[in-house]
Amino acid sequence: MRVPNYLRAALVVLGSTSPASAADWYVDAVHGSDLNAGTSAADAWQTLSHATLLLGAPVAESHEGLQRTLHVAPGVYDPALGESFPLAMPPGLHIVGDQGPAVTIVDGGDTGEAVFDFVSTANEGGPSYSASTRLEGLTLRRGGAGVSLTTQDWFGGHAPVLTRLVLTENRYGLH
């Protein structure tokens, strides 16, 4: 039986036991497909919604502490492409627009929802963010907020890194 690429990618994310020091994933609005494995620029996923869903799944014990990076190719990531907002930011994930915010745009489509949503419930035993969670090199526009931060534990020193972001045409930049 042939296993589709997108299922192979999910199996790698959820349960691979091969040792590694980093995991790189790829998304490309123009040349990608959510049926791809997402494991190379040539085999990139198409939407951030698909990528964050798969990469937000529980990480296998063999991958705990593994730096996961989602490389975002230039393009416009919006509802017309199939994006669904808000995009839930998984703890420990580094999402980077490798070519910068001028050409890598995440457009909330005026849905009223945040473009990226960071929800931490660490005080209740849920996920927590740290400097290993990074969002960089993107333009975030036309959302209810560019970035929504919902947590009870920022003052405990747990905070994601937000760098090289352009927040424009949002109701709130940071909320």
Secondary structure, 3 states (H helix, E strand, C coil): CCCCHHHHHHHHHHHCCCCCCEEEEEECCCCCCCCCCCCCHHHCECCHHHHHHHHCCCCCHHHCCCEEEEEECCEEECHHHCCCCCEECCCCEEEEECCCCCCEEEECCCCCCCCEEEECCHHHCCCCCCCCCEEECCEEECCCEEEEEECCCHHHCCCCEEECCEEECCCEEEC
